[in-house]
Amino acid sequence: MYIFIYGKDTFRSRKYLSDNIKRFIKERDPQKLNTVVLDCQDNERVDVMGQIMAQPFLAEKRMTVLKNLLVSKNEGLQNEIMKKIKENSLPEASVVIFWEGIDAFKTKMGKDLLALFKKGKFCVQFDELKGVHLNNWIKEEVEAGGGKIDNNAILYLATESKGDTWYLNSLINQLISYCEGKEITAGDAQLFLDERADDSIFNLVDAIVGKREKQVFKMIQEQYKIGEDVQFIFSMILRQFRIMLEIRDLFERQSDTNSNDLAKKLNLHPFVVKKTLPLIRHYNMEKLKEVYAGLLELDIQIKTSQGDEETLLDIFAAKVCV
């Protein structure tokens, strides 16, 4: 028999694959002598057909998992497997699982294998979750982890995460731990999502403060690649340096204040303060004011079209990194 698992939602498809492998090992192969996982893109020298056709060793069944067969360049292997399936000549004692992380294929062989596998008895597709299906999945994942979540938080997570189940899984685990048995609210979710959005900017500001010029320009380009523009990058850098000024000012007046006290007094999230404290130690108040003045000058230059926005931002970054 063979099982075909595919689709764009690789988090759920990989979990489904992992669950099948674990169940087979528990029920059929506790010594792990008859379970083989191969990536057809990385194992060109492995006798894949030999693994599929091999008889179980001291067991009734053998499992062979083939990843990325349909996108592999090994047409010989693809033809052999297609022939075996059409002839229904796979060994009865063999369980073969084919896994693909996409749902559309460019080559003719890939398309032909997809059409063939989809006719099989065990074909499972994992499309990206949307709407009520995504909402239900979030709720189920939270409950499976021993947590509780309200509807507003579900809707917020579904909307802001854009259905990224890999990220949602990590975020849900963090929220369950953070809330410690309390129901997760939209406010809780917002705190963690905001922190994610801040991460790349924190790294960029850290590079600017640390005068790591090459990293700064690379990070700015990465922001462009993910769709952010100069205005957004500028506003986030300005925001972070404003926070640094506020913390530095309060820190100098009350040096014994801890991060939680600083957060309360400045109405900032503790995560923000905790990440910012190491940065402000690089700069005294005079230097921070100088950088902040440079940002205000950059703002005027951008708004009055005194040059190309990306070039102006690069010049500012270069000046700070000197």
C-alpha positions as CSV (number, residue, x, y, z in Angstrom):
1,M,0.0,0.0,0.0
2,Y,1.0,3.6,-0.4
3,I,0.0,6.9,1.2
4,F,0.3,10.3,-0.5
5,I,0.7,13.4,1.7
6,Y,1.0,16.8,0.1
7,G,0.1,20.5,0.2
8,K,1.3,24.0,1.1
9,D,0.6,23.7,4.8
10,T,3.8,21.9,5.6
11,F,3.4,22.2,9.4
12,R,0.3,20.1,9.5
13,S,1.5,17.7,6.7
14,R,4.8,17.1,8.5
15,K,2.9,16.5,11.8
16,Y,0.6,14.1,10.1
17,L,3.6,12.3,8.5
18,S,5.4,12.2,11.9
19,D,2.3,10.8,13.6
20,N,2.1,8.0,11.0
21,I,5.8,7.1,11.4
22,K,5.6,7.1,15.2
23,R,2.4,5.0,15.2
24,F,4.1,2.4,12.8
25,I,7.2,2.2,15.0
26,K,5.1,1.8,18.1
27,E,2.8,-0.9,16.7
28,R,5.0,-2.6,14.1
29,D,8.7,-1.7,14.5
30,P,9.7,-0.9,18.1
31,Q,13.4,-1.7,17.2
32,K,13.3,0.7,14.3
33,L,14.7,-1.9,11.9
34,N,12.1,-1.5,9.3
35,T,11.5,2.2,9.1
36,V,13.4,4.2,6.5
37,V,13.0,7.9,5.6
38,L,14.7,9.2,2.5
39,D,14.7,12.6,0.7
40,C,14.8,12.0,-3.1
41,Q,16.6,15.3,-3.6
42,D,19.5,14.4,-1.3
43,N,19.9,10.6,-1.7
44,E,20.7,10.1,-5.4
45,R,23.3,7.4,-4.5
46,V,20.8,5.4,-2.3
47,D,19.1,2.4,-3.9
48,V,15.6,3.8,-3.2
49,M,13.8,1.0,-5.1
50,G,15.8,-1.5,-3.2
51,Q,14.5,0.0,0.1
52,I,10.9,-0.1,-1.2
53,M,11.1,-3.6,-2.4
54,A,13.0,-5.0,0.6
55,Q,11.3,-7.5,2.8
56,P,10.7,-6.7,6.5
57,F,13.4,-7.9,8.9
58,L,11.8,-10.0,11.7
59,A,8.5,-8.2,11.3
60,E,5.3,-8.2,9.2
61,K,5.6,-4.8,7.7
62,R,8.2,-2.4,6.5
63,M,7.8,1.4,6.0
64,T,9.6,3.5,3.5
65,V,9.1,7.3,3.5
66,L,10.0,9.2,0.3
67,K,10.1,13.0,0.5
68,N,10.2,15.2,-2.6
69,L,9.9,12.5,-5.2
70,L,7.8,14.6,-7.5
71,V,10.2,17.5,-7.5
72,S,13.3,15.2,-7.8
73,K,15.4,15.3,-11.0
74,N,15.7,11.5,-10.8
75,E,13.3,10.6,-13.7
76,G,14.5,7.0,-13.7
77,L,13.3,6.6,-10.1
78,Q,10.1,8.4,-10.9
79,N,9.4,6.1,-13.9
80,E,10.1,3.0,-11.8
81,I,7.7,4.0,-9.1
82,M,5.0,5.0,-11.5
83,K,5.3,1.6,-13.2
84,K,5.1,-0.3,-9.9
85,I,2.0,1.6,-8.8
86,K,0.3,1.2,-12.2
87,E,1.1,-2.5,-12.1
88,N,0.0,-2.7,-8.5
89,S,3.3,-4.6,-7.8
90,L,4.5,-3.0,-4.6
91,P,5.3,-5.6,-2.0
92,E,2.3,-6.5,0.2
93,A,4.4,-6.1,3.3
94,S,5.6,-2.7,2.2
95,V,4.0,0.6,3.4
96,V,5.3,3.5,1.2
97,I,4.6,7.1,2.1
98,F,5.2,9.9,-0.4
99,W,5.4,13.4,1.0
100,E,5.5,16.7,-0.9
101,G,5.5,20.2,0.5
102,I,3.7,21.8,-2.4
103,D,0.6,21.1,-4.4
104,A,1.6,22.1,-8.0
105,F,4.5,20.7,-10.0
106,K,6.3,22.1,-13.0
107,T,7.6,19.0,-14.8
108,K,5.4,16.6,-16.9
109,M,6.6,13.7,-14.7
110,G,5.7,15.6,-11.6
111,K,2.2,16.4,-12.9
112,D,1.7,12.8,-14.1
113,L,2.7,11.4,-10.7
114,L,0.4,13.8,-8.9
115,A,-2.5,12.8,-11.0
116,L,-1.7,9.1,-10.3
117,F,-1.2,9.5,-6.6
118,K,-4.4,11.5,-6.2
119,K,-6.4,8.5,-7.5
120,G,-5.0,6.4,-4.7
121,K,-7.1,5.2,-1.7
122,F,-4.9,7.1,0.8
123,C,-4.4,10.6,-0.4
124,V,-4.3,13.5,2.1
125,Q,-4.0,17.1,1.0
126,F,-3.1,19.9,3.4
127,D,-4.2,23.2,2.0
128,E,-3.4,26.5,3.8
129,L,-6.1,27.0,6.4
130,K,-8.5,30.0,6.1
131,G,-11.6,31.4,7.8
132,V,-13.5,29.1,10.1
133,H,-11.1,26.2,9.5
134,L,-8.2,28.3,10.7
135,N,-10.1,29.5,13.7
136,N,-11.1,26.0,14.7
137,W,-7.5,24.8,14.3
138,I,-6.2,27.5,16.6
139,K,-8.8,26.7,19.2
140,E,-8.0,22.9,19.0
141,E,-4.2,23.5,19.2
142,V,-4.6,25.7,22.3
143,E,-6.9,23.1,24.0
144,A,-4.5,20.3,23.0
145,G,-1.8,22.2,24.8
146,G,-3.9,22.5,28.0
147,G,-4.8,26.2,27.4
148,K,-8.0,28.2,26.9
149,I,-8.6,31.1,24.5
150,D,-11.4,33.5,23.8
151,N,-13.0,34.1,20.4
152,N,-11.5,37.6,20.0
153,A,-8.0,36.2,20.5
154,I,-8.7,33.5,18.0
155,L,-9.8,36.0,15.4
156,Y,-6.8,38.3,16.1
157,L,-4.3,35.4,15.8
158,A,-5.9,34.2,12.6
159,T,-5.9,37.6,11.0
160,E,-2.5,38.9,12.0
161,S,-0.6,35.6,11.5
162,K,-2.0,35.3,7.9
163,G,-2.5,31.6,8.5
164,D,1.2,30.7,9.1
165,T,0.7,27.5,11.1
166,W,4.4,27.1,11.8
167,Y,4.5,30.5,13.5
168,L,1.1,30.0,15.1
169,N,2.3,26.8,16.7
170,S,5.2,28.5,18.3
171,L,3.1,31.5,19.3
172,I,0.4,29.3,20.8
173,N,2.9,27.5,22.9
174,Q,4.3,30.8,24.2
175,L,0.9,32.1,25.0
176,I,-0.1,29.0,26.9
177,S,3.0,29.2,29.0
178,Y,2.6,33.0,29.5
179,C,-1.0,32.8,30.6
180,E,-0.4,29.9,33.0
181,G,-3.9,28.5,32.9
182,K,-5.7,31.8,32.4
183,E,-7.8,32.3,29.3
184,I,-5.8,33.8,26.4
185,T,-7.2,37.2,25.4
186,A,-6.7,39.3,22.3
187,G,-4.5,41.6,24.5
188,D,-2.2,38.7,25.3
189,A,-2.0,37.8,21.6
190,Q,-1.3,41.3,20.6
191,L,1.7,41.6,23.0
192,F,3.4,38.6,21.4
193,L,2.6,39.5,17.8
194,D,3.9,43.1,18.4
195,E,7.1,41.6,19.8
196,R,7.5,39.5,16.6
197,A,7.1,42.6,14.5
198,D,9.7,44.4,16.6
199,D,12.3,41.7,16.4
200,S,13.8,42.6,13.0
201,I,13.7,46.3,13.9
202,F,15.4,45.6,17.2
203,N,18.1,43.7,15.4
204,L,18.5,46.6,12.9
205,V,18.7,49.2,15.7
206,D,21.1,47.0,17.6
207,A,23.3,46.9,14.5
208,I,23.1,50.6,14.1
209,V,24.0,51.2,17.7
210,G,26.8,48.7,17.5
211,K,28.1,50.4,14.4
212,R,28.0,47.2,12.3
213,E,27.7,49.0,9.0
214,K,27.6,46.0,6.7
215,Q,24.9,44.3,8.7
216,V,22.9,47.5,8.8
217,F,22.7,47.9,5.0
218,K,21.9,44.2,4.6
219,M,19.1,44.4,7.2
220,I,17.6,47.4,5.5
221,Q,17.6,45.6,2.2
222,E,15.9,42.6,3.9
223,Q,13.2,45.0,5.0
224,Y,12.6,46.1,1.4
225,K,12.4,42.5,0.3
226,I,9.6,41.7,2.7
227,G,7.6,44.7,1.4
228,E,8.5,47.4,3.9
229,D,9.3,50.9,2.6
230,V,11.6,53.7,3.8
231,Q,8.7,55.4,5.7
232,F,8.0,52.3,7.8
233,I,11.7,51.6,8.5
234,F,12.3,55.2,9.4
235,S,9.3,55.3,11.7
236,M,10.3,52.1,13.5
237,I,13.9,53.3,14.0
238,L,12.7,56.7,15.2
239,R,10.3,54.9,17.6
240,Q,13.2,52.8,19.0
241,F,15.5,55.7,19.5
242,R,12.7,57.7,21.2
243,I,12.2,54.7,23.6
244,M,16.0,54.6,24.2
245,L,16.0,58.3,25.0
246,E,13.1,57.9,27.5
247,I,14.7,54.9,29.2
248,R,18.2,56.5,29.3
249,D,16.7,59.6,30.9
250,L,14.9,57.7,33.6
251,F,17.7,55.3,34.1
252,E,20.2,58.2,34.7
253,R,17.8,59.8,37.2
254,Q,16.9,56.5,39.0
255,S,19.8,54.1,38.3
256,D,18.5,51.4,40.7
257,T,15.2,51.0,38.8
258,N,14.7,47.5,37.4
259,S,13.2,46.8,33.9
260,N,9.7,46.1,35.3
261,D,9.6,49.5,37.1
262,L,10.9,51.2,34.0
263,A,8.2,49.6,31.9
264,K,5.4,50.7,34.3
265,K,6.7,54.3,34.6
266,L,7.1,54.7,30.8
267,N,4.0,52.7,29.9
268,L,6.0,50.2,27.8
269,H,5.8,46.5,27.6
270,P,8.5,44.7,29.7
271,F,9.8,42.9,26.7
272,V,10.5,46.2,25.0
273,V,12.4,47.6,28.0
274,K,14.3,44.3,28.5
275,K,15.5,44.3,24.9
276,T,16.3,48.0,25.0
277,L,18.4,48.2,28.2
278,P,21.5,46.5,26.6
279,L,21.3,49.0,23.7
280,I,21.3,52.2,25.7
281,R,24.5,51.2,27.5
282,H,26.3,51.9,24.2
283,Y,25.2,55.5,24.2
284,N,25.1,58.4,26.7
285,M,22.3,60.9,26.6
286,E,24.3,63.4,24.5
287,K,24.9,60.8,21.8
288,L,21.3,59.6,21.8
289,K,20.2,63.2,21.3
290,E,22.6,63.6,18.4
291,V,21.2,60.5,16.7
292,Y,17.6,61.6,17.4
293,A,18.4,65.0,15.8
294,G,19.8,63.2,12.8
295,L,16.5,61.3,12.5
296,L,14.5,64.5,12.6
297,E,16.7,65.9,9.9
298,L,16.1,62.8,7.8
299,D,12.4,63.1,8.3
300,I,12.5,66.7,6.9
301,Q,14.6,65.6,4.0
302,I,12.2,62.8,3.1
303,K,9.1,64.9,3.4
304,T,10.6,67.8,1.3
305,S,11.9,65.4,-1.3
306,Q,15.5,66.4,-0.9
307,G,16.7,63.2,-2.5
308,D,16.0,59.5,-3.1
309,E,14.4,58.1,0.1
310,E,16.5,54.9,0.2
311,T,19.7,56.9,-0.4
312,L,18.9,59.3,2.4
313,L,18.3,56.4,4.8
314,D,21.6,54.8,3.8
315,I,23.4,58.1,4.4
316,F,21.9,58.5,7.8
317,A,22.8,54.9,8.7
318,A,26.4,55.4,7.5
319,K,26.8,58.6,9.6
320,V,25.6,56.8,12.8
321,C,27.9,53.9,12.1
322,V,31.0,56.0,11.7
